[in-house]
Amino acid sequence: MREPAENIFRKPPRRTPRLLSEQEIVRLMEAPGQLRRVDPFRRLTLSMLLGLLASTGLRIGEALRLKNEDAHLDTDPPYLAIHESKFGKSRIVVLHASAADRLRDYATQKETVLATRSVEAFFASRVGRPLCYNQTRITFRRLVNHAGITSHHGERAVTLHSLRHSFVVRRLTAWHRAEKNVQELLPHLSVYLGHTDPKDTYWYVTATPELLEAASVLFEVHHRKGASKP
């Protein structure tokens, strides 16, 4: 009996994810306005959903499962309560004040539009039902086309998960540029993302030119500080 090949259980190499620039994210959030035969409330809902994914790195499933009672938008700081997500973990996702303001405005408009319906879902359809993942994924492809976002040869196509990848890389880049201790902060980012171990977060780290440049500058600064000590 022949032994299995050594690499039979190895994971295939991960293809580089398609990251989104800030300009592309803005175009994506504006793209729902170009959808034909779609009512204004659905356009607003899609725009708010994309904005939340981009600003928090939530998984799409977590965002679609949000209930009104999970959105604590008037607390200090405002936050979302994520219940029983991947790995069976629950967590608190703190929001930037500007994101909370937008979500609060959306909740007010939703209450006006769906006033006669009993709605539990935070992101709801025109008839008060939670958004469907498959339909949202299909619509997202249309939004990518409307936003004029393409992928180069060898890159993965833009998906809803691209917003999560992009959030992580932007956050790490910002920390490097601010000369923060990224190694100390990484476990906090892992908790924020809902990972069980910081090593899982490394799957989202892509060596973009901006991230490499920021890391290089930070390394040089610390190297100089170390060399200047007696």
Phi, psi and omega in degrees: 000126184281143177283148179294152178300150184299328186262015186295329182258006179284145178286142177294152181301140182281130175287144181297125180290156177274108179275153181249135176283167179297323179295321179292323178294320177298317179296324178296318181291335178273341185299327179304332179294345180265357180287128180274152178054035176238129184290153184305325182293321178293321177300315179298316181299315180296319180296317179294321179298313180296321178297321179293316178300319182290327186268349182233342183073018177300150168289149182300320179298322179296318181294318182290335180273356181301137174250163180305320183290346179276345183263103180260083190267350182251009178272173179233103002277161175290150182204165173247140175261115180259120186251135171044058180272206181302144184067012179070021184264147171244152182200169176253130178246106181287141182252148170292149182304321181294323178293319179297321179298316180295318180292325178294319177296319179298316180299322179294316179294323178297318179298324179289315183291320185253034188303326185270002184247150175269113187237127177260326184289138178290312175263107187240158175279177182296337179260008174091006181269156175297149178294141179274135182299310183299317179293322178295319179296318179295316178297324180300322178300320178295320180295322177300318178294316179298326181280354179069032181264125180236169177241143178280169180301130179092345178274153174284155177292154177289129178231173176301327180290342177300330179294325178290314176302314184296322178300314183297314182294320178296320181294315179296319179298317180297319179295317178299315182294331178274004179060039176276160176277095186295324180297324178285328183276338184303318177300326178293321177294322179299316178296317180300322181278345181088026178271151179276341183211140180305332182295333178294331181291332181297338178297339182265353183275116178247136183283078175283155177304321181295318181292317179296320179296315180297318179294322180295317179296316180297319179298318181295320179298312181293326178296318180294321179297319180293322181289336182278347180285142180291000000 
